[in-house]
Amino acid sequence: MKTKTFIQLSFFFIALLVISLASCKKESSTTTSSTTTPSTSLQNLVNDENQVNNASDDALNDINNVLGGGQGTMKETESIPCNATLDSTAVQNDTITYYITYNGLNCNQNIYRTGQVEIKKRVGTHWYQAGATVIYSYINFHLYHVSNPAKWITINGTKTYQDVTGGLLFMLLTGDMDSIVHKEWGYMNIEFENNTTKTWDIDRQLTYTKDTATALKLKLKTNGLGSADNYNNLIVWGINRDNEQFYDQILVPNIFRQKCNWDPCSGERKFVIPAANKGDTIFWDYDSNNQPISGNECPTKFKVDWWNGNNMWGVLYLFLP
């Protein structure tokens, strides 16, 4: 089943861009208007994080389809990504290695990709088995959005990916599984178009269930599992291209619904750049009137409690992209 595996983090960092634009002292109202120019480092981080997550989510979706065999089947390697080839090597030390080699646009026709993703799997282990674990690596995975070819990134790095419970996502809809849990952890070395290279760590858990409020739809809960420098519940952390250490925490598990086009529907998230004393906390579940959603509603806005330095803070209600 071709189901989006990881929900992009771009909503979060779009909010940060608006925060930087809205750098004025808190008023009695709940919205703030722009009075200053956003900082270069914050703009870079917004754009970089969005691009990196688009790239990694796209590749992980391909890995899931290769391992799961596509929709409604348990046969591995039956599903091949768009504009890519799939090869394997002879078994070495009980491990088989698959290579996805990219040379063209993704299936959504918006990202151009070259390079490889290498997947190492133990022979006799199948992705639908509980505890099935693969190790995958980006090898000169180079990409850019078709709207801006000059802004490219190249990713190298290695992650461990585990199907904790076993099962494939389509089994949630057939009633063969009640929930499916995946975990992913590792690192990425990211080269940006200005030839700087930085390392980001990632550690997250994804729990899929059937959305009981909507027929034949799924629901996803994400948690951050990482810890670093006295920060817990981290989903991603590292150094941005401007040499600032950043931390991205999930305070309350984030819930995404297929019914709502995989938009975040509840949960809390916190982003911090300690050295610059700026960041925000995001609450996902608001409607167009800045009120919390209820029942089976899909959100249209999210709430942002932001700060920038010691004297600037406020509350914003922003539309989901």
N, C-alpha and C positions, 0 to 999 in steps of 0.2 A: 504494500500500500504506500503510495507516494504521499507521505504526510510530512509536513514541515517539522523538522526535528528540534531545532532550537529557535526560540523566538529572539529576534534581533534586539539589541540593546539601544537602538538608535533613538527611541522615544526619550530615554533617560538623558542622553547627551544633547538632544535638541533642547530639552528643558534647560540645560546648563548654559547653552548659548543665549537663551532669553534672559537667564539670570544675569549674565554678564552685561547684556544690553540694558538691564533694568537696575543699574547700580545707583540708587538714590536712597535717602533715608526713609525709614518706614513711616507711612502715614496711617491714619485711622481706617482707610479703606482697605479692601482685600486685594486690590490690583495695583500695579506699579507701572509707570511709563518710562520710556527710555530717555536718559539724559546724558549718557556717556558712550564712548566707543568701546566695544568689547576688547578684552585683552587678547593679544596674539596667541599666547599659549593656550588659553581656553578655547579659542576658535579652532586651533590646530587639534586639540584633544577631541573636541566634538566630531570633527571631520574624520580624524584618524580612527577613532573607536568605531564609528559607524561603518567605515570602509572595511576594517579588520573583521568586524562581526559579520558583515554581509558575506565576506569571503569564507570565513571559517564555517558559518552556518550552511552555506551553499555546498562546501566540500563534505561536511558531515552528513548532509542529506543524501549526497551521492554514495557515501560509505554505507549508510543504512540501507539504501536500495540495493547495493551490490551484495551486502551480507544477507539481507532479507529476501532477495530475489524478486523485488517488485510487489505489486498488489496481489494479495490473496494466494501467495505461493510460498513454500518453504525451501525452494531450490535456490541455492546461492549462485551468484554471478549471472543470474538470468536477466537482470536489469542493468543496462549500460547507460551512463550519463550522456547528455547531449554533447556533441563535438568532442568526444573522447574515445580512447581505446582502452580495453581492459586486457591485461596480460598477467600471466603467472609464471613463477619459476619452479624448478624441480624442488622437491621436498629436501630440506636440509635440517638435520637435528630435530626432527618431528615438527618442523614449522614450514608452512607454505606462505609465500609472499605474493601478494597481488599488487599490480601497478596500474593506477588510473593515470593515463597520460592525456593532458588537456591541450587542445589547439583550436580554440574558437570560442564562440559565445555559449553561455549557459542556457538552460532551457527557457528561462524568462527573457532571453535576448537582451539583457542589459549589462552583463559583465563579461568582458573578454578575458580568457584565462589561458596561460601556458604553464608548463612545468608538470610536476607529478605529485600524486599522493600515493605513498607506499603503505600497504596494510599487511601486517604480519599476524597470522592466525595459526594456532596449533592444529595439526591434522587430527581429524576426528571430533573436533569441537565445532558445534553449529550455533549460529547466533540466537536461535530460539531456545537454547538450553540455559538454565539458571546458572549464573556466574560466568557465562561465556565472556571472554576478555580478548580484545585485540589491541595491538599497539600500532598506531598509524603516525606517519611522518610527512610533513610538507617538504618537498625537495624543489627548491627554486620555484615555488608556486607564485607566479607573477600574474598580476591582474590589474585591471582598471575598469571604471565605469565608462560606458560608451559615450556618455555626455561630457566626459572630461578625461581624455586619454593621457594628458600631461600629469595627472595626479595618480601615480601608480604606487603599488606596494609589492614587495617580494617577501614571502614568508618561508622561513625554515624553522623546524622545530618538531617536537615529538610529544604525543599525548597518549594516554591510556584510556581506553573506552570500554565500558563494561555494561552488559545486560544483566543487572543484578538479579531480577526475578525470573528472567527468561521470557519467552513469548515474543510474538510480533504484533505490531500495533493493530492490524486488522482483527486479531483475536479478541480485542476489547469489544468490538461491534458484534461479533458472532456469539459472545457470551462465554468463550473459552477461557478468558482471563478477566479478573476484576480490576487489576492494576498492573502496570509495567513500569519498572524503575530502571533508569539508566544513570550512570555516573561517568564523568569525564574529568581528567586532571592532567596537567602537564605544562608546557611552556611554548612560547613562540618567539623567535627572533625576527623582528619586523624591520625591513629596510624601507625607508620612505624615499620619495622622489628627490629630496635634498641630500640623499646619500648618507643620512644618519641611520644607525641601526640600534634598536632598543629591544629589551626583553620584557615580555609580559607573562605573568603566571595566571593560570585558570584552574578553578576547582568548583564543580557544580554538580547538582543532582536534579534529574528531571523525572517526575512521576506522572504517567499518563493514566487517565481513567475515562470511562464512558461518561458523557455529559447526560445525566439522567433527566435534565430539564428539556433536552432536545433530542429527537430521534436521530440515530446514526451520526452523531457528532462526538468529538473527543474534547477532553479538558486536560490541561497541563499545569502542574505545579512545579515551580523552580525554587531551589534552595542554594545558597552559597555555602560551601563546605570549607573554604580556605581560612587560614589564620596566619597573620604576619604583623610584627611590630605592634602588638597589643590590639590589633583589629581582628575581629572574628566574623564569621558568616560571610566571608569574602567570596565573590564570584569571579572577580578579575582584579589584578593589581600589578603595578609595575612603574616604569619610568616613561614619561611621555617624551616626545621629540625635543621638548624644551628643558629636559633634565629635571622635571618636577615629579616627585613621587606621588602617585594617586592610589586611592583605595575605593573599591565599589562593593558595598555591603547590601545584602538582603536582610532587612530587619524583620519583616513578616513575609512568609512565602508568597511569591507572586503567582497569581492564577491567570491563565490564558484560556480562552474558549474558542474552539473552532467556529462555533455559531457566530461569534463576533469577529470573524476574519483573523483569529489569533491575536486580537488586541488584548493587552493586559486589562483584567477586569477587577482585580483587588490585590492588596498587598502593599508593602512599603519597601522603599529602596533608598539608600543613602550613599552619596558620593562625596569624597573629601580629598582636597589637596592641602595637607597640613601646613606646609611651608608658606603657602600663600594665604592661609586662613580663609578658604572659600569652599563652598560646596552647597548641597541641598538635600532635603528629604522629600520623596515623591510618594503621593497617595493616588492610586490609579482610578478609583471608582466614583466618578462624578459625571453628572449629566450637564446638558447645555445651560441649565440655570444655576450651576455651581452647587448643586445639591447631591448628596450621596445617592447612588442608584439603589434600587431595591428589586427583589423578586428575580425575574428572568430578563431584566433589562441589560442592554449593552451600554457601556460608558461611551461618552463622546468627549469628555474632558478629564484631565487629571490635575490634582492640586500640588503645588510646589511651595514648600517652606524653604527659603533660600537665605544665604548670608554671603557677604563678600567683605572681609575685614571685620573690624570691631564695631563699626558705626553704620553699616549698611545691611539691611535685612528686610524681608517682606514676604508676602503671600501672593502667589499667582495662580490663576486657573487657566489652563492652556488646553486647546483642542488637540486631540490625538491626530497625528498626521494621516 
